[in-house]
Every structure is written in C-alpha cells, then in structure tokens.
Amino acid sequence: MMKRGMAWLAACMLTLVLAACGGTGQSAESNGESDSGVTASEELVIKASNYEFDQPEYHLKKGVPVKIVYENTNGNHGVLVPELNLRLDTKNNSKVITPDKAGEFEMSCSVYCGSGHGSMISKIIVDE
C-alpha cells in the first residue's frame, strides 16, 4: 500500500512539473515582440563579464523598437537602465523597448558581483 501511495505522489509531482514547464516555450519578448505587440526592427546584444560590459557605450535610435538581449559571459551580472525601464539578467535576458527620448543613459550592473561591481558601468546613447 505504501509503494502505491509513493508512486501516486511521484506521478502527481511529475504532472505538476510538466504543467509548469508547458506552453509554447517562447515568450512574446523572446520572439521579438514587446508586451504591447510591437515587433523589434533591430537587435542589440549586451555582453557582460567580470566587472565590465563588452562596450563602453551602445547606440539606439529614438522611436525605433529594438530587442535588447543580455548575455552573461563570465560571472553573474545584469543590466539596469531605469530611464529606459530596462532591467535584464540571466533569468529575464531580453526585452523589446522603444526609446521615446534622446539622451545619454547610464547602464549599471543590476546583480551584486563582487569588489568591481560599483565600477561596472556603461552608457546607452539614444540618438535622434
């Protein structure tokens, strides 16, 4: 009787796990669409390794939807640009945004990564 109860419990747990992992496997943002259904016409990949981003600055165009993809190449990092409503990390690694104002915006690491965390800064420049 105990074995049958354990088998039933295992089957229920497996069903729950499979249900949680179900779906199409592709979110709106991972296929290039934002929550509002806007399709990105450009893609920007930002890579981070220990205490630095792969470029000192990144350029975007005002009014042009862009899919921003974050790649963690070494260490545990993230991207934070509050003015552009952009926060990415290893669990949420892409987002489509449409910059609505030109300017220079500081990008910092959103995950505490050690002694060099405070100096892990880059810029996103939105051109007219």
Salt bridges, closest charged atoms under 4 A:
GLU42 OE2 - LYS61 NZ 3.54
GLU57 OE2 - HIS59 NE2 3.01
GLU71 OE1 - LYS47 NZ 3.94
GLU104 OE2 - LYS123 NZ 3.19
ASP127 OD2 - HIS59 ND1 3.07
GLU128 OE1 - LYS62 NZ 3.75
